[in-house]
Amino acid sequence: MSRIGKAPIAVPSKVKVELKNGAFAATGPKGTLSMPIHPDVEVKIEGETIHVSRNGDHRRLRSLHGMTRSILQSMVTGVSAGFEKSLEIQGIGYKANMQGGKLVMSLGFSHQVEYDKPKDVEIEVKEQRFITVRGIDLQRVGQVAAVIRGFKPPEPYKGTGIRYVGESVRRKEGKAGA
């Protein structure tokens, strides 16, 4: 049995979970998330815990088992505490600002880069070089942070660009001049 899949999910007291019509829903102080459950995976809600099991032992079912349990855990955590990714802009003249519902960044290009903020996440800019992405859906928070980082990934020679806070960039040596 899957080591990840067989672990029970603890439900905090402020979170309400329900399973109906083949869909799992979690509601908490931060919002509501729902997801359809694969027919070969069984989800049982027993008091303050959730148990996930599978109906067979095929390779695909084993992977669905662990993945379903991980997604349900992320949903419960998201509606109770939320998720956050922090990005840092490094480089002379590189900066970011929120203008209305857009993230506007100066990243050394001939033009400013604009990114429309999705409705299901919050974007906050501190000191023009720290960007924080918050939301209840782990996948959406990670995807939005990856898109923002993709505008100017850190480059290995000077180390400039957008990186996750705490990310280390392997630096390369430049040309050996004459």
C-alpha positions in Angstrom: 0.0 0.0 0.0 1.2 3.5 -0.7 3.0 5.1 2.2 1.7 8.5 1.3 -1.9 7.3 0.5 -2.4 5.3 3.7 -1.7 8.2 6.0 -4.8 9.7 7.4 -5.6 13.4 6.9 -6.4 15.3 10.1 -9.2 17.8 9.7 -8.9 21.0 11.8 -12.0 22.0 13.9 -12.6 25.1 11.8 -12.8 23.2 8.5 -15.9 21.4 7.2 -15.5 18.6 4.7 -18.1 16.7 2.7 -18.3 14.1 0.1 -21.3 14.0 -2.3 -21.9 12.9 -5.9 -18.3 11.7 -6.3 -16.8 15.1 -5.4 -14.9 16.2 -2.3 -15.4 19.7 -0.9 -13.6 21.5 1.9 -14.8 24.8 3.4 -12.9 26.8 5.9 -12.3 30.4 7.0 -10.2 31.2 3.9 -12.7 29.8 1.3 -14.0 26.7 -0.4 -12.3 24.2 -2.7 -13.8 21.1 -4.4 -12.5 18.3 -6.5 -14.0 15.3 -8.3 -12.8 11.9 -6.9 -11.7 9.2 -9.3 -14.2 6.2 -9.2 -11.4 3.7 -8.3 -10.3 5.7 -5.3 -12.4 5.6 -2.1 -12.5 8.5 0.3 -14.0 8.0 3.8 -14.7 10.8 6.3 -14.7 9.5 9.8 -15.1 12.2 12.4 -12.0 14.4 12.3 -10.0 12.3 9.9 -10.1 11.4 6.2 -8.9 8.0 4.9 -8.1 7.3 1.2 -8.0 3.8 -0.2 -8.0 2.2 -3.7 -10.0 -0.6 -5.3 -7.1 -2.4 -7.0 -3.3 -2.7 -7.2 -2.5 -1.6 -10.7 0.3 0.9 -11.1 -2.1 3.7 -12.2 -4.3 3.1 -9.1 -1.3 3.2 -6.8 -0.2 6.5 -8.2 -3.8 7.9 -8.1 -4.0 6.8 -4.4 -1.1 8.8 -3.2 -1.9 11.8 -5.5 -5.5 12.0 -4.3 -4.5 11.9 -0.7 -1.9 14.7 -1.3 -4.4 16.9 -3.1 -7.0 16.4 -0.3 -4.4 17.3 2.3 -3.5 20.5 0.3 -7.2 21.4 0.1 -7.7 21.1 3.8 -4.5 23.0 4.6 -5.4 25.7 2.0 -8.9 26.5 3.3 -7.6 26.7 6.9 -4.2 28.3 6.6 -3.6 29.1 3.0 -0.4 29.0 1.0 2.3 31.5 0.2 5.3 31.8 -2.3 7.8 34.6 -2.0 9.9 35.9 -4.9 12.8 38.2 -4.9 13.9 40.5 -7.8 17.7 41.0 -8.0 19.4 43.5 -10.4 20.1 47.1 -10.7 17.0 49.0 -11.8 14.8 45.9 -11.5 11.6 46.6 -9.6 7.9 45.7 -9.3 4.7 47.6 -8.3 1.0 46.9 -8.1 -1.0 49.2 -10.3 -4.7 48.5 -9.9 -5.1 44.8 -10.7 -1.8 44.5 -12.5 1.7 43.6 -11.4 4.0 46.0 -13.4 7.7 45.0 -13.5 10.8 46.7 -14.8 13.2 43.9 -15.6 15.8 45.5 -17.9 13.8 45.1 -21.1 12.9 48.1 -23.4 9.4 47.9 -22.0 7.7 47.2 -18.7 6.3 43.7 -18.1 2.6 43.7 -17.0 0.9 40.7 -15.5 -2.9 40.7 -14.7 -3.5 39.4 -11.3 -5.8 36.3 -11.3 -8.9 36.5 -9.2 -8.2 33.5 -7.0 -4.7 34.7 -5.7 -3.4 37.8 -3.9 -0.2 39.4 -5.0 1.7 41.8 -2.7 4.8 43.8 -3.4 7.2 44.9 -0.6 10.0 47.4 -1.1 9.7 47.1 -4.9 11.7 43.9 -5.0 9.9 41.3 -2.9 6.7 39.7 -4.4 4.4 37.5 -2.3 1.8 35.3 -3.9 -0.9 34.0 -1.6 -4.0 31.8 -2.0 -5.9 28.8 -0.9 -5.1 26.5 -3.9 -1.5 25.2 -3.7 -1.4 24.5 -7.5 -2.6 28.0 -8.4 -0.2 29.7 -6.1 2.7 27.7 -7.4 1.7 28.3 -11.0 1.3 32.1 -10.6 4.7 32.3 -8.9 6.3 30.2 -11.7 4.7 32.5 -14.4 6.1 35.6 -12.6 9.5 34.0 -12.2 9.4 33.0 -15.9 9.4 36.7 -17.1 13.1 36.9 -16.1 14.6 33.7 -14.6 17.8 34.2 -12.7 20.8 34.0 -15.0 24.0 32.3 -13.9 26.6 34.9 -14.8 25.4 38.0 -12.9 22.7 36.4 -10.8 20.1 38.9 -11.9 16.4 38.1 -12.4 13.5 36.9 -10.4 14.1 34.0 -8.0 12.3 32.3 -5.1 13.3 33.6 -1.7 16.0 31.1 -0.4 16.7 29.8 -3.9 20.4 29.5 -4.7 21.6 30.1 -8.2 24.7 28.3 -9.4 27.0 31.0 -10.6 29.3 30.6 -13.6 32.6 32.2 -14.3 32.6 34.7 -17.1 35.1 34.9 -20.0 38.8 34.9 -18.9 40.0 38.1 -20.5 43.3 38.6 -22.1 
